[in-house]
Amino acid sequence: MTLDVDFIKIDASIIRNLDRDKNARVIAETIVGFARRTGTRTVAEYVHSREIYDIVRSLGIDFSQGFYLGEPQVSSIMEPGRDGSAQRATQGPAPHSFPRPVPSGRDL
């Protein structure tokens, strides 16, 4: 069996409690171990504090995203016009407007 994925995102429900929930840490470690064995990079969601960021780094998670690193941004979205040929720009959150994942190994 092969996985056709570029990243495994570790859900906020696991990341947000890494500093005080032993089971969350075990789950994150297990996901990271699996990802390493399959050659898949990992992304931690909901990195909301320096403490969580430091734990994420120590676990070897490749990328981080969350309010500690930056807030969601509003951007222009191009949408097809009524006839399908024209395009118009609208303001609003982009589908992936949450801060881009940043490498977890960098010092902030």
N, C-alpha and C positions, 0 to 999 in steps of 0.2 A: 504494500500500500504506500502511495506517495501523497504528500500534501502539495497542492498547487497554490501556495500562499507566500506572500512576501514578508508578512509580519504576523505575530500573535499579539493582540492587544490584551493586556491584563486589566480586567474590569475595575472600575472605581470601588466597587463593593469590597474588593480585596485590598487595593492599594491604600484606601483612606484610613485603614486601621492597622497598618503594618507596625506602628509604634507601640501598640498595646494589645494586639490580638495574636497570640502564638500560632493559632491555626491559619490565620491569613498569611503569616510569614511562611509557614510550611507549604501552603498552596502556591504562593508566589515562587518559592524556591523550586518546587516541583515543575511548574510551568517553564521556568528558565532552564532547568536541566533538560526537559523534553525538547525545548526549542534549540538548545545547543546541539543536542544529539541529531537533530534533523536539519541543522544548518539554517534555521529560521531566526530572524531578528525579532526582538521583543519591544513592546511599547507599554509604558505604565501610564494609565489614565489617572486623573484626579490627584496629581502631585500638587498639594495645596500648602505645603510648608517646607521649610529648610530641613526639618527633621525627617520628613517623609522622603524628600529628595536624596538626602544622605543615605538612607536605608536602601532606596531604589538603586543607587550607585553601588552600594556594597553588595547587593544581590547580583550585580552584573547585568541588569536590565539595560538594553541598548539605547532606548530613547525614552523621553519623558514628555508628558504634556499635562497642563493644569494651571490653575490660577497663580501658583507660585512663580511660574515661568512667563505668564502673560494672559491677558483676558481675551475673550472672543472678540473678533473684529467685524465691523460692518463693511461689506464690499459690494461693488456693482455686480449684478448677475445679468448675463445676456440671455434673453429668451427669444424663441422664434416668434415672428409676427403672425397675424391671423392667417395670411396666405402662405405661410411657411417660408417665404423668401426674405422678408425683412426681419430685422432684429431690433429689439428695443432693450434699453438698460433699465433695470429697476434697482432700487436700494434695498438692502436687507441682508440678513445673515446668509453667507454662502453655505452650501451643503456641508463643507468641511471648514467652517470658519473658526473653529476652535484653534487655539494656537498650534501651529505645526509642531510635531514632535521635535524635540531638540536632543542631541546626543547626551546621554546621562553622564558620560565621563567628564564633562566640562565643569570647571569650577565657576560658581556664581558669586 
